């Protein structure tokens, strides 16, 4: 399938997922969490598209369409996992969980998720997504960190636990014992799910310990924010899989 309609020129083998969803009256937007993972090199990086009612939102900080060589997959930000069967995404490189808010009035909407080959059909790329309702959503793409606060001795601290696989990173705030403390976690949301032609397994519960505090981070949360149905645009296109709360959309079949 020609991918130019959804992924730009010189793209082929488009895997496209169309989702009809309903935003409930108590929300005015969609919170979209996603991961881009790939086995591609930087020569022919596969592009993606995330559309809400015909508008494409998957762009990097320079305003260009996101691809497998995006800054979010580069060193310091991107995640590289060892090549072994237990790795979370089954891809060589991936972005950390990213999140963006999309304005969406209550009512029916159409989302389209697309991922395509760039120039050739070699090597694979996957797009993992989940969405939920939000109020006055933060716009723009950000790394999705959970946050937590804990009491410590007289010296406060801030520590960042980096994301791993499909697990969000965590920012830990240490405050003196006599200060008021609270705990906040970035909400993850109801995922759009379907079935797949290729199964992936991952560990969904991760406990990360430091010398001062042990923090448990997960990517799933019980909530019902958005309802919707999914349809594949092309019967020959692979559908999706669910792992770590994400629905994975795979790049289309090679001839």
C-alpha positions in Angstrom: 0.0 0.0 0.0 1.3 3.5 -0.9 2.1 5.4 2.3 2.2 8.9 0.9 -1.3 9.8 1.9 -0.4 9.2 5.6 3.4 9.3 5.9 4.7 11.6 3.2 6.4 11.1 -0.2 8.6 8.1 -1.0 6.9 5.8 1.5 5.3 2.4 1.0 3.9 -0.6 2.9 1.7 1.6 5.1 0.2 0.0 8.2 -2.8 2.2 9.0 -5.2 1.9 12.0 -8.4 4.0 11.9 -10.2 4.5 15.3 -13.7 6.0 15.7 -13.9 7.3 19.3 -16.2 9.3 21.5 -14.9 12.0 24.0 -17.2 12.0 27.0 -18.8 15.4 28.1 -16.5 15.8 31.1 -13.4 16.1 28.8 -12.3 18.6 26.2 -9.3 16.8 24.8 -7.3 13.6 24.3 -4.2 12.6 26.1 -2.1 10.5 23.7 0.8 8.4 24.9 3.0 6.7 22.4 6.3 4.9 21.8 8.2 4.8 18.4 10.5 1.7 18.2 12.6 0.5 15.4 15.3 -1.8 13.9 16.0 0.8 11.2 19.3 2.5 10.7 19.5 6.3 10.1 19.7 6.0 6.3 16.1 5.2 5.5 14.2 6.1 8.7 10.5 5.0 8.7 8.0 7.8 9.3 4.8 7.8 11.3 1.6 9.8 11.4 -0.9 10.5 14.2 -4.0 12.2 12.9 -7.0 13.6 14.8 -9.8 14.6 12.5 -7.4 15.0 9.6 -4.7 17.0 11.4 -1.2 15.4 11.7 0.3 15.8 15.2 3.4 13.5 15.2 6.1 16.2 14.7 9.4 16.7 16.5 10.6 20.0 18.1 11.7 21.3 14.7 8.2 20.9 13.3 9.2 18.0 11.0 7.3 14.6 10.8 8.6 12.1 13.4 10.7 9.3 12.0 12.9 6.5 13.2 15.8 8.9 13.5 13.9 11.4 15.6 15.6 13.1 18.4 13.5 11.1 20.8 15.3 7.9 19.7 18.8 9.4 19.8 21.3 8.9 22.5 20.6 10.4 25.9 16.9 10.3 25.3 16.3 7.1 23.3 16.3 3.6 24.8 18.6 0.9 23.5 18.0 -2.6 24.8 20.2 -5.7 24.6 19.5 -8.1 21.8 17.9 -10.9 23.8 14.4 -12.4 23.9 13.4 -10.7 27.2 13.7 -7.1 25.9 10.5 -5.2 26.3 9.8 -4.0 22.8 11.6 -6.5 20.6 13.2 -3.6 18.7 16.8 -2.3 18.8 15.9 1.3 19.7 12.9 3.1 21.0 11.8 6.4 22.3 10.7 6.6 26.0 7.0 6.9 26.5 6.0 10.2 25.0 2.7 12.1 25.7 0.9 14.9 24.0 -2.5 16.6 24.5 -4.9 17.1 21.6 -7.9 19.5 21.7 -11.1 17.5 21.1 -14.6 18.7 22.0 -17.0 16.2 23.5 -18.5 14.0 20.8 -17.4 11.7 18.0 -13.9 11.9 16.4 -11.7 9.9 14.1 -8.0 9.1 14.8 -5.7 7.6 12.3 -2.3 6.0 13.3 0.1 5.2 10.4 3.6 3.9 10.0 5.3 3.3 6.7 8.5 2.2 5.0 10.8 4.9 3.8 12.3 4.1 0.4 12.7 0.4 1.0 11.1 -2.6 2.8 14.1 -3.5 4.9 14.0 -3.6 8.7 10.9 -3.0 10.8 9.5 -0.2 12.9 6.5 -0.2 15.4 4.3 2.5 16.8 2.8 1.8 20.2 -0.2 4.0 21.3 -2.8 4.5 24.0 -5.2 7.4 24.5 -7.6 8.7 27.1 -9.7 11.8 27.8 -8.2 14.9 29.5 -9.2 18.4 30.5 -7.2 21.4 29.2 -4.6 19.1 27.9 -0.9 20.2 27.7 -0.1 20.6 24.0 3.2 19.5 22.4 5.1 16.3 22.7 6.8 15.6 26.1 8.6 12.7 27.7 6.0 11.1 30.0 7.5 11.1 33.5 5.6 10.0 36.6 6.4 12.1 39.7 6.5 11.1 43.4 7.4 12.8 46.7 9.0 11.2 49.7 10.2 12.5 53.1 14.0 12.4 53.8 16.4 13.9 56.2 17.3 17.6 56.3 18.6 17.7 52.7 16.1 17.8 49.9 16.9 16.2 46.5 15.5 15.6 43.0 16.3 12.3 41.3 15.3 11.1 37.8 14.8 7.4 37.1 15.0 7.0 33.4 12.4 5.2 31.3 13.0 1.5 30.5 11.3 -0.4 27.7 7.6 0.6 27.8 7.8 1.8 31.5 7.7 5.6 32.0 10.6 7.3 33.9 10.0 8.7 37.3 11.1 12.0 38.9 11.5 11.6 42.7 11.3 14.7 45.0 12.8 14.3 48.4 11.6 16.9 51.0 12.5 17.4 54.7 10.4 15.5 57.2 8.7 18.6 58.5 7.5 19.7 55.1 4.0 18.9 53.7 4.3 16.0 51.3 2.1 14.5 48.6 2.3 12.1 45.8 1.3 12.6 42.2 1.6 10.3 39.3 1.1 11.2 35.7 -2.1 9.5 34.7 -2.0 6.9 32.0 -5.2 6.2 30.2 -7.5 3.6 28.7 -5.8 2.1 25.7 -7.3 1.3 22.3 -6.7 -2.4 21.9 -6.9 -5.0 19.1 -5.2 -8.3 18.1 -2.0 -9.0 16.3 -0.3 -11.4 14.0 2.9 -11.3 16.1 2.9 -11.5 19.9 5.2 -9.6 22.2 5.7 -10.2 25.8 6.9 -7.8 28.4 7.0 -7.2 32.1 4.4 -4.6 33.0 5.4 -4.1 36.6 8.8 -2.6 37.4 10.2 -1.6 40.8 13.1 0.7 40.8 15.1 1.2 44.0 17.6 3.9 45.0 19.6 4.5 48.1 17.0 6.8 49.5 13.6 5.6 48.2 12.0 2.7 46.3 9.6 3.7 43.7 7.2 1.4 41.8 6.3 2.6 38.3 3.7 1.1 36.0 2.2 2.2 32.7 -1.3 0.9 33.2 -4.2 2.5 35.2 -7.8 1.4 35.5 -9.8 4.2 34.0 -12.6 4.5 31.4 -12.0 7.8 29.6 -12.6 7.1 25.9 -14.7 4.7 24.0 -14.0 3.6 20.5 -13.8 0.9 17.9 -10.9 0.1 15.6 -10.8 -0.8 11.9 -7.9 -1.8 9.7 -7.8 0.2 6.4 -6.3 -2.7 4.4 -7.1 -6.4 5.0 -3.5 -7.4 4.0 -2.0 -5.0 6.5 -0.9 -6.5 9.9 -3.1 -5.3 12.7 -2.0 -4.6 16.2 -0.7 -6.1 19.5 -1.0 -5.0 23.1 1.9 -4.8 25.5 2.6 -2.9 28.6 -0.7 -1.1 28.1 0.2 0.0 24.6 -1.3 -1.0 21.3 1.4 -1.7 18.8 0.9 -0.8 15.1 3.4 -2.6 12.9 4.8 -1.3 9.6 3.1 -3.0 6.7 4.0 -6.4 5.1 6.8 -6.5 2.6 5.8 -7.9 -0.8 
